[in-house]
Amino acid sequence: MSTQAIHLGQNGSGLKEPTGWFAAGERFRNALLKLSDGAFKLFAWICLEADRKTGRCRTTQMQLTKVLRKSRRSLAKYIAELQQQGICNIHLSTNQHNRTIFEIRDEFWPYGRCQGEDRAEDDYVTAVRQIFLSLGCTRDRFDRADEETALAFKQQGIPLQVVCDALFIGACRKYVSWLNGAPQQPIGRLKYFESVISEFRDRELPVGYREYMQAKVGKWARQWADSAKSLS
């Protein structure tokens, strides 16, 4: 017989398990009404796995395809839906093996957040910084001016996903220009991507295009890094 404690009230309505559950109230119901079945299943899994103090869940896209038993194509659609419906702020990883960060927005998170928690790791500006520095075609620093640019994007209400997509699209274009013989001058400022953000802010990317861009940037970044080492 299991020795696990069973917490029951006088009418038998108590919790059988004191841990591993989620407060699925009106906020949870609102998400149900907004999302497709597949996106809601993803949201429900994130809720169960998220840190109660922060409302954040860190996981790989590979893990999600296994847990949800969905293809990468379907998963990309569900992730985009969570962002577009304003349910989660999402910092996408550069590939399926690195961790994507989901932060459930206050409107859909039933728990209070700890004010003292360290938010520097995955806030809007830091997410932009991490991608900017990982592209391989940018300079190797992200200074105060770039931070102010990122904050301006946030204050303008530009979704983090749009900025992240613009960084990868702009990087792809930069690499193509290098391959076509343009001077190999790295991107110096985050402001470089403003025109790309304006171009794609109100456009939905084709399914799978985001992953395609990320794969291309990762491949080209490794190639340029290897070529630089061989010349040094």
Disulfide bonds with the S-S distance in Angstrom:
none
